[in-house]
Amino acid sequence: MLLNREQVAELQEFDTPTVWNALECFKLRSNSIGFSYPGLLLRTPADKPMVGYAATAKVSGLVPPTDAQKELMFAYFQDVLETENPVVAVVQDIDEHPIGSFWGEVQATTFKALGAVGTLTQGGVRDLNEVGQLGFQFFSTDIMVARAESHLVDRKCPVYICGMTVNPGDLIHADCHGAVVIPIEAALKLADVCRRVSDAELSVLKPCREAIKKGEKPTVDQLRTWRSEMAKQRGKVEL
């Protein structure tokens, strides 16, 4: 089931690490998959996390595109139009050493007009000032000066972004820490679980903050008790 605008906005209230913590409670996958490894960085200003459904593609920048590859761009535009809003354009540069930026002001403006809110790309971005003012979120592994021969080589396919596999239509949550794929089975309950997981952490945060305020140091036994209580509260999270 797809999320409505209100449910998407609700997920934007939480940072991506909190979303990952909440997803851990669902036990739907290994704790070592489903999120981006180091290297994917937020390049433009963002007041809130980016949440949206993936429209996927692969690009290359080493040699000029064929006529058929030029047409893939327009097919990808159609994919974005047909993907549930909000859309995240998820693009993998397949070159061993990427040299050409698929993303710049023209692409960002075009994709925003089509309903996209940002991109995750294992590859390059440029025109950061202009795109930042546009309000389109750039997450990338590289910043580049040139477009080179960047063009689409595939679309509507699984892509690989910093260790994270993304399929067309996957729900993405991303902020300055990186990105996660939200399993569809967890989407509707996720915001509530995020709140409960955050509340459980107060078992440790509150007494530690109080100790800091007073200039005191907690004992190891106290820390053991507080952390035990946090684990207990997390175990009570109902799915």
N, C-alpha and C positions, 0 to 999 in steps of 0.2 A: 504493500500500500504506500502511495506517495504522500509526502508531507504537504500540508497546505502552508500558506505564507506565514500564518501565526506560529505554526510548529517549527518552521525554519528559523523564524526570528527568536523563538525560545531557545533553540540550540546555540544561537549566537551569543547568548548570555554567559556561556561557559568557554574557558580556554580549551585548547586542544589536548593538553595533558589531562585535564579533568575528564574530557570525553573518553580518552584512552582508559583512564582509571575506571570509569563507569562501564565501558565495554568489557573490561576484564571480568566483571561480575557475571556477565551473561555466559561465559565459558563456551563461546561459539567457535573459537579458533585458538591456535597456539598464541602465547604471549609474545612470540618473536616475529610475527607477520602482521600485515594489515596496516602498517604505518611506514612513513618515510624514514630512511636512515639519514645520518648527517650528510649535509651537502645541499639540501633544498632550502633556500633562503628567501624571505620576504623582501622584495626590492622597492616597494612603493608604500606610502602611508596607508594605514588601515585602523579605523576606530574599533572595528569589531572583527571577529573571525569570519572567514569566507566559508559559506555553506552552499552547496549546490550539487546538481547531478552532472555526471561526467559525459562529455562528448569527446571521444578519443581520436587521435591521429598520430601518424609517424611522419617525420620530416628528415630531409638530408640537404646539405648545402655545398657539396663538393663539385657536382657537375650540373650543367643546365638541365631543366626538366624537359621531358618529352611533351608532346601535345596532349597525350592522354593524362600525364601527371598534372599538367596545367588545369585540366578539367576537374581533377580531384578537389581542388580548392572550393569550387562552387558546390560540389557534392557535400563537402564538409560544412559549408554554410547551411545547406539544407538540413544536415544532421543537427546542427545547433538549433535551428528553427523548430525541429521536431522533438527535441529533448525537453523534458519537463523543466520549467523555470523554477528557481534560478539555475543557470548553466555554468559549469566550470569546464573550460577547454583544457583538456589534459593531453599534452603533446610530448612525444619522445623523439629526440634527435638521435638517429641511429648511427651517425658517424662516430668512429672510434675517438676522434678528437674534433668535436664540433667547432666550426669556424664561422657559421652564418646564423644570424638571429632571425628566426621566423617572426618574432614579436617586436613591434614598434608602435608608434602612434597610430598609423593607419590601420594596422591589424586590430589593435586594442579598441579603437573607435568603432570599427566595423563589427567586431564581435559583441561589443556592448550594445550596439543598435539591434543586434539579433537576440539579445536576452542573456548574454553571458556576463558574469560578475567578475571574472578573473581567469587566470590560467595557472596550472601547474606544468612546468616544463623541465624535463631533463635536457637542457639545452640553454640557449641564450635569449636575453631580452635587451632592448635598448630604448632610447627616448624616455628615460625614467622620469624626468621632470614633467613632460607633457602628459604622460600616462598617469602619473601621480595626481595631477590636477583633474584628470578625467574621472578619477575614482574607480579605476579598474585595477584589480590586484594582480601584481606580477609575483609569482613564486618561481624561482629558477635556480639552476646550478651554476649559471655563468652570466656575466654581463659582457656584451659584445659591441663593437663599433660598426660592423658591416653586416649587411644582409647576405653577402656572397651569392650563392645560387640556391638559397633555401627554398624548398618546395615540398609539397606533400608526396609521400610515396605509398601511404596506406591510410585508411580511415575506418571508423566503426570496428575497431579491433582492440584486443588486449594490449595495454602498453605498460612499460616498466619505468617507474619513476623513483630513483634512489631506493631501490630495494622493495618498493611497494608496487604490486600488480593492481592495475585499475582496468575494469571492464566498462564498456559503454553502459551508461545508466547508473553506475555506482554512485552512492551518496558520499560526498567528500566534506570533511571538516578540516580547516587549515588556519593556522595563525603563525606568529613569528617563531614558534617552536618547530613547525613542520606540519605534516598532514596525516590524517587517518582515513581509512575507508570504513564507513558505518554499515555493517550487515543489515539487510532489510528487516531481518527478524527482530532487530533491536531498536529500530528507528523510532517507533511510536512511543516506547517507554523510556527512551534514553534521557530526555531532559529531566524526568522525575528521578531517575537513578543518579544522574549527575548531582542533583541537590542532596540526595541521601548520602552519597559518598563524600561530598564536601562537608556535610554535617558531622559525619563520623570522624573526620580529621580534627574536629574541634576538641575531641577528647585529648589530643596531644597539644594542639595549638594554643588553646586557652591557658592551661597551666604553665606552659613554657613562656608565653607572652607575659603572664603575670610575674613569673620569676625574673624575666628580663627587666620588667618595670621596677621591681623591687631591688634589683641588683643582687639577686640570689642565684645560687646554682642548684638545680634539682639533683637528687640522688639517683643513682642507677636503678635502685628499686622503684623509685617513683616513675622513672621513665618506662620501666618494664610494665608497671601497672597501667599507665596511661596508654601505652601502645597495645597492651592486651585489650583494653576497653575499645580502642579504635578498631581492632580486628573483630571484636565481638559485634560492634555496631555495623561494620561492613557486612558481616555474616548475616545480619538481620534484614539486609536490603531485599525487598520482595520484587521479583521480576514478573 
